[in-house]
Amino acid sequence: MAPLVLGIDSSTQSTKALLVDAETGQVLEERRSSHPDGTEVDPRAWLRAVDEAAGPLLERADALAVGGQQHGMVLLDEAGEVVRPALLWNDTRSADAATTLIDEMGGPQASVEEIGSLMVASFTASKLRWVRDEEPENAQRAAQVLLPHDFVSLHLAESGTAPFTDRGDASGTGYYSTREEAWKPELVEAALGKNLELPRLPSAPNEVMARTASGAAIAAGTGDNMGAALGLSLGPGDVSVSIGTSGVCAMVSDARPGDASGTVTGFADATGRFLPMTTTINASRILEAGRALLGVSHDEMAELALASEPGANGVTLLPYFDGERTPNRPHARATLTGMSTSTTREDVARAYVEALLCSLADGITSLEERTGTAARRITLIGGGARSRAVQQLAPAIFGREVTIAPDGEFVALGAARQAAWALAGTEEPPSWEISGSRVVTADATPEVLGAYRELKERTADWS
């Protein structure tokens, strides 16, 4: 009988757990449990969720791994107790702290040389600085800092296990060097004003880092975007475009990227390569905002959008509803322009869908420019990618064919693939075939992207 592996995705919204055949990648069983809303969450809620979602599958698994939301700050005291609610990646209160840390490091280029990316509000180090400045008593109590996936992995490990993580998720903290492939404890001290215990890093991406109480192997786990790349079996030059709470364009690359503008983050992946990435705070919430404004369902929103014309008859939306990370405008708000007395509900719906896709098109372009590599294949994933309007308009706005991945939990599947890799001990991850993908094409509409970019430029100094 083939071994079974358990892949867990502890995302912003929920925990998903997949029990998977380690040889074929076939999903045998799937369970989930929701998380509380908010950008500040008691991380113990994630443990209750993983017990509910993964607990009934745990004894059947020979190995497991956890993919988790990136950047979140989990502070523990000397006794391993939670110091304060975790600040999640999309909590922008640390924006000023990020700017200060960049200055202290010697500027944007120094930040990129040191950690591979320009420090931004979402990075864990920025949140540590915010705690130092705003909650000094909590800074004083803190003894360890973990990422969300580290916290969940530790919960699943046998008692007495030391915390552990992987290079992929570590590369989004702001205190890991992708050049040296090591922690930079001095950056933790610079951020928080004191040293903290950091999780153990693997010596190889397929290392078994721990065991469950019943003896199942636990792999290093990784960040959600690195997990999705594994789940999709992306190779060098492949780009995934994920439309979830955040909008993420990620390209697998053999070269260590560096972008002092901060548009492209120079993350590591879960295989020993790199995963340059652009990330927007506003993604599926753009569709949700449009749906709520028009008082329609998501299906009706798509129908309205498809009933309008390319360019929405002159209506353009800059969709920075809750600030934005790419471009780095944490205090921005959305701008809807070009309306007239003849503007229809269909035009407004179209503008919302086009705005989402234009922001992602900018992300793809930035990846190509910063890596010097043309996207070999673009794969659309995430809840927002289920919209019929998104699927039909994406190739028109991207100006090239797009692969629509089948519905699936690719972060959890990637975690399962990592677990199978650790279990097998092979040089490369197992080869799992994904069935059900389809390729969509459309005539390019460059004028839509042009109008969007003009509005983005015109509003650059508004906030």
Buried (B, 14 or more C-beta within 10 A) or exposed (E): EEBBBBBBBBBBBBBBBBBBBBBBBEBEEBBBBEBEEEBBBBBBBBBBBBBBBBBEBBEEBBBBBBBBBBBBBBBBBEEEEBBBBBBBBBBBBBBBBBBBBBEBBEEBEBBBBBBBBBBBBBBBBBBBBBBBBEBEEBBBBBBBBBBBBBBBBBBBBEEEBEBBBBBBBBBBBBBBBBEEBEBBEEBBBBBBBEEBBBBBBBEEBBBBBBBBEEEBBBBBBBBBBBBBBBBBBBEBBBBBBBBBBBBBBBBBBEEBBBBBEBBBBBBBBBBEBBBBBBBBBBBBBBBBBBBEBBEBEBEBBBBBBBBBEBBBBBBBBBBBBBBBBBBBBBEBBBBBBBBEEEBBBBBBBBBBBBBBBBBBBBBBBBBBEBBEBEBEBBBBBBBBBBBBBBBBBBBBBBBBEBBBBEEBBBBBBBBBBBBBBBBBEEEEBBEBEBEEEEEBEBEBBEEBBEBBBEBBEEBEEEE
